Amino acid sequence: MIYSPEAPVKTNTFDLDELNQRFESSQPLEILAWAANNFPTGLVQSTAFGPGGMVIMDLLYRELHPATPVPVVFLDTLHHFPETLALVDRAKERYNLDLHVYRTLEANNREAFSLRFGEELWQTAIEKFHYLTKVEPLERGLNELNTRAWITGRRRDQSRTRTTMPIFERDKQGRIKINPLANWTRKETWGYIVTHGVPYNELHDRGYASIGDEPLTTPVAQGEHERAGRWRGSQKTECGIHL
């Protein structure tokens, strides 16, 4: 599928209630096609290269393949698993991604981060840790890319805090935030990955259902929820970029 760009429009001209009603039963490809049509510039995908992000990436780069590739923003928290970074490299090569990597301005590796902020900041000040490694870098990246709309891989069935998540919403800065997989299930997401041979993090084959920072991610046991391995033992359900 190839989309036909339309003239750029202001994000505040969209009726999100109408869009959510119109696309509630639509497939992710239809939602992404609408986004590419309406945002020929200023459209960005933000992803940590999880299953949902990889599905969206495949749809954008293999199915839609717009003339101007959609920039992909990856937050290098300095605390990712080596397997995650290896997947980033594989995906970049496979899709020829327009990849933009953002990280804290305070350090350029894990050791420097520990020297600057102390050992295991995620244990002593989790909100500060996420602000430094995710919230601030994402905001900087979206601003530098002149983002008008950005795409996430979140689904409603991932956690109780996402059960009412709309397909279209606005972030605190007024940009449109698009969740094309909102009404998909985990089974549908993995079905797409298997059917289309989409690359995925090999940690998923070792019991990791949802993968974040290495110090804050554990495998899940049979019967546990998909995101049970994230921030295990705490009440956290989000890192801050989706609040």
C-alpha distance (Angstrom), angle and dihedral (degrees) to the residues before:
residue distance angle dihedral
M1 . . .
I2 3.82 . .
Y3 3.78 119.6 .
S4 3.82 125.6 -141.2
P5 3.83 110.8 -130.6
E6 3.74 118.2 -127.7
A7 3.78 128.2 -159.0
P8 3.84 112.7 -73.8
V9 3.78 114.6 -98.7
K10 3.77 134.0 -166.2
T11 3.79 114.6 -94.6
N12 3.79 93.1 -130.7
T13 3.81 90.1 65.4
F14 3.80 91.5 72.1
D15 3.79 121.7 95.4
L16 3.79 100.3 -142.7
D17 3.78 93.5 -169.8
E18 3.80 89.4 57.2
L19 3.80 91.8 45.8
N20 3.79 92.5 50.1
Q21 3.78 91.5 50.7
R22 3.80 92.3 46.5
F23 3.81 95.8 49.0
E24 3.82 101.8 33.1
S25 3.80 92.2 107.2
S26 3.80 96.5 32.4
Q27 3.77 126.7 115.8
P28 3.82 119.1 -112.3
L29 3.81 92.0 -108.3
E30 3.81 90.9 58.8
I31 3.80 91.1 50.0
L32 3.79 92.5 48.0
A33 3.80 91.2 47.4
W34 3.80 89.2 54.2
A35 3.80 90.0 49.7
A36 3.81 92.9 49.0
N37 3.81 91.0 47.4
N38 3.78 94.4 50.0
F39 3.80 97.7 37.7
P40 3.80 108.1 41.3
T41 3.79 84.3 159.0
G42 3.78 129.5 27.3
L43 3.82 96.1 34.5
V44 3.83 115.1 130.6
Q45 3.80 136.0 176.1
S46 3.80 116.2 -142.6
T47 3.79 113.8 -161.9
A48 3.79 144.2 158.2
F49 3.82 87.7 -156.4
G50 3.79 94.1 -103.8
P51 3.82 121.5 149.6
G52 3.80 94.5 -84.9
G53 3.77 93.2 47.2
M54 3.79 90.8 49.7
V55 3.82 91.5 51.6
I56 3.80 90.9 51.6
M57 3.79 91.1 45.9
D58 3.80 90.7 52.8
L59 3.79 91.5 48.9
L60 3.80 92.6 48.4
Y61 3.79 98.2 43.7
R62 3.80 103.0 30.6
E63 3.82 104.0 29.7
L64 3.81 106.6 27.6
H65 3.82 98.5 24.3
P66 3.83 96.2 177.0
A67 3.79 118.3 -156.8
T68 3.79 89.1 -110.5
P69 3.82 108.0 45.0
V70 3.79 116.1 -126.8
P71 3.83 108.5 -109.1
V72 3.80 113.3 -115.0
V73 3.81 116.2 -145.7
F74 3.79 118.0 -154.4
L75 3.80 121.6 -176.3
D76 3.79 110.1 -142.2
T77 3.78 99.5 -155.8
L78 3.83 90.3 -178.4
H79 3.82 86.2 -123.9
H80 3.81 102.6 77.2
F81 3.79 123.2 128.3
P82 3.82 113.6 -100.0
E83 3.81 86.6 -119.6
T84 3.80 90.3 60.0
L85 3.79 92.3 52.2
A86 3.79 90.0 47.1
L87 3.82 89.4 54.6
V88 3.80 90.4 51.0
D89 3.79 89.2 56.2
R90 3.82 92.6 46.8
A91 3.79 93.0 49.0
K92 3.79 92.9 46.2
E93 3.79 90.4 54.8
R94 3.81 96.2 41.9
Y95 3.80 96.9 48.5
N96 3.81 99.9 25.8
L97 3.79 86.5 -126.4
D98 3.76 125.0 -154.7
L99 3.80 86.3 -131.2
H100 3.80 123.6 -174.4
V101 3.80 116.5 -172.3
Y102 3.79 119.4 -160.5
R103 3.78 128.6 -174.6
T104 3.79 138.5 163.1
L105 3.79 115.8 -64.3
E106 3.80 89.0 -138.0
A107 3.83 98.9 72.0
N108 3.79 141.4 6.1
N109 3.82 100.9 -151.2
R110 3.79 140.1 25.0
E111 3.79 94.9 -100.0
A112 3.79 92.9 52.1
F113 3.80 89.5 47.7
S114 3.82 91.1 54.4
L115 3.80 91.8 48.2
R116 3.80 91.0 50.1
F117 3.80 99.0 43.8
G118 3.79 105.6 17.6
E119 3.78 132.7 -104.4
E120 3.81 117.4 -47.7
L121 3.80 98.4 -0.4
W122 3.83 86.5 175.0
Q123 3.81 87.0 68.1
T124 3.80 97.9 46.3
A125 3.80 102.3 33.9
I126 3.79 112.3 9.7
E127 3.81 95.9 171.3
K128 3.81 91.4 52.3
F129 3.80 89.5 47.2
H130 3.79 92.1 54.0
Y131 3.79 93.0 43.1
L132 3.80 91.4 54.1
T133 3.79 96.9 42.2
K134 3.81 102.9 34.2
V135 3.80 119.5 3.3
E136 3.82 99.5 51.6
P137 3.83 96.2 38.1
L138 3.82 91.6 49.6
E139 3.79 93.3 49.6
R140 3.79 90.7 47.6
G141 3.78 91.2 48.9
L142 3.80 94.7 48.6
N143 3.79 90.4 48.6
E144 3.80 94.5 47.8
L145 3.80 90.8 50.0
N146 3.82 91.6 50.1
T147 3.78 89.2 -123.3
R148 3.79 118.4 -163.0
A149 3.81 96.4 169.0
W150 3.79 131.6 12.9
I151 3.77 133.3 -164.0
T152 3.81 127.9 -138.0
G153 3.81 132.3 -173.9
R154 3.79 97.0 -134.2
R155 3.80 122.9 137.9
R156 3.78 131.2 -161.3
D157 3.78 93.6 -126.5
Q158 3.83 93.4 58.3
S159 3.81 97.3 83.5
R160 3.79 144.0 -13.6
T161 3.83 90.0 -102.5
R162 3.81 90.3 60.8
T163 3.80 101.9 45.6
T164 3.82 93.8 102.3
M165 3.80 96.5 35.8
P166 3.82 111.5 140.5
I167 3.77 123.7 -136.2
F168 3.80 90.6 -123.9
E169 3.78 124.0 35.2
R170 3.80 139.6 145.8
D171 3.78 125.3 -113.1
K172 3.79 123.4 -138.3
Q173 3.80 91.0 -87.2
G174 3.80 93.5 53.3
R175 3.80 96.7 -106.1
I176 3.81 116.6 138.6
K177 3.77 113.0 -108.1
I178 3.79 115.1 -156.0
N179 3.80 124.9 -158.4
P180 3.82 104.9 -174.1
L181 3.82 94.1 173.9
A182 3.81 94.8 49.3
N183 3.80 94.5 116.1
W184 3.80 96.3 37.1
T185 3.78 123.8 100.4
R186 3.77 130.1 -133.6
K187 3.81 88.0 -106.5
E188 3.80 92.5 54.4
T189 3.80 91.4 47.5
W190 3.79 93.9 52.2
G191 3.79 90.8 41.1
Y192 3.79 88.7 59.8
I193 3.81 91.9 47.5
V194 3.80 92.8 51.9
T195 3.80 95.0 42.5
H196 3.79 94.7 50.2
G197 3.79 99.0 33.7
V198 3.78 93.4 -119.7
P199 3.83 114.0 178.9
Y200 3.80 115.3 -110.6
N201 3.78 139.1 -179.7
E202 3.81 110.2 -80.8
L203 3.81 89.1 -140.8
H204 3.82 86.6 77.3
D205 3.79 86.9 70.1
R206 3.81 89.2 56.5
G207 3.79 98.7 56.7
Y208 3.81 100.7 -84.3
A209 3.80 106.5 132.1
S210 3.82 97.7 175.3
I211 3.78 120.3 21.7
G212 3.79 127.3 -154.0
D213 3.79 132.4 139.3
E214 3.79 114.8 -10.6
P215 3.84 96.0 -121.8
L216 3.81 91.6 49.5
T217 3.80 102.4 42.7
T218 3.80 130.2 81.1
P219 3.80 134.7 170.2
V220 3.79 118.1 -92.8
A221 3.77 126.2 -125.1
Q222 3.78 124.0 -126.7
G223 3.79 109.2 -76.0
E224 3.80 94.9 20.7
H225 3.78 120.8 123.6
E226 3.80 118.3 -94.4
R227 3.81 94.1 -108.3
A228 3.82 96.4 38.8
G229 3.79 89.3 107.9
R230 3.78 93.6 60.5
W231 3.82 115.8 92.8
R232 3.79 89.5 -12.1
G233 3.79 113.2 -157.4
S234 3.81 94.4 21.5
Q235 3.78 134.5 90.0
K236 3.81 93.6 -120.4
T237 3.77 118.1 122.4
E238 3.83 101.1 164.7
C239 3.80 134.5 38.1
G240 3.80 94.0 -139.2
I241 3.79 105.0 -99.1
H242 3.82 91.8 94.6
L243 3.79 98.8 43.4
